[in-house]
């Protein structure tokens, strides 16, 4: 799965990871889709956003 960066936030997704390429002001996500893993997780600490892509300084 490869998400595309949209020019607007993806409604319903809140994200505070401001080092992510898909981060938008207001704790919003501009990824066209997200992938959260792994299967079998029982707590939020066990989950991971596989869509995360580190934002370079010029992004």
N, C-alpha and C positions, 0 to 999 in steps of 0.2 A: 504494500500500500504506500503510495506516495501522495501526500497532501499538497495542495496548491495554496499559495498565499492569496487570500481574497482582499479586496479593497474595503471591506466592511467586516465587522465582527460576526462570528458565527453565533447566532442567537442561541441562548441556553447553555453556553459554555463559559464558565468563569475560571480564569487562570491568573495567578499572581506571580508567575515565574517570568520576571522582566528580562531575563537573559535569553529567553527563547525568541527565535526568529519570528514566530507567529504571534508574539505578544503585542497587544494594542493597549493604548492608554485607557485607564479605567478598569484594569484587570479583565480584559477581554481577549479572546482567541480569534485570530483571523485564518486559521487553518480550515480548509474546505471540509476536512473530516479528521477525526482523531482516533488513535488506537491506544487503548489502555489495557495493560497486561499485568501479571500473568494469570492464567486460569488457576482456579483453586484458592485465590486470595481470600482471606477472611477479615482483614482489617485494611484501612486506608493506607497504613504504613507499608503494607506488602504490595501495593499497586505502583505502577509506573506508566507515565505517558510516553509511549514509544514514538510519538510524533515529534517530540522535543528535538529541536535543532538549534545548537548554540548560535546566538546572534553575534556576528562580528561587529566591531566598532562602527563600521560604515553602513550597517543595515538600517 
